[in-house]
Amino acid sequence: MNKEEILQRAQREGNDELEIQVRDKSIRWTYIAMVLAAAVFSFIRGEHGYPIMDLTATVSISVCVGQAYRFMKSKDKSSLFIAAIMLAVSIFATVRFFMGH
């Protein structure tokens, strides 16, 4: 397959590399912002004696799902490892939340 055939095929499929890159980077920044915001709110809630397990469970589940998806698409073992850890953390946090902590 030559360069022109590859370009025509990509145009027919509608794969715009810039659009894909922008989407991937926006998801990454959304992910970072979510984790940082949850950390700040957890700290503030913890300082006032409020429970923080709901935020911990929410962020952990989100990270788990993102890493599991990344593993399924790329077969990257580190993503599977992080997903497994986050699954354990999310289960722990959810149980603690329902226990009132």
Secondary structure, DSSP 8 states (H G I E B T S, - for coil): --HHHHHHHHHHHT--HHHHHHHHHHHHHHHHHHHHHHHHHHHHHHHTT---HHHHHHHHHHHHHHHHHHHHHH--HHHHHHHHHHHHHHHHHHHHHHTT-
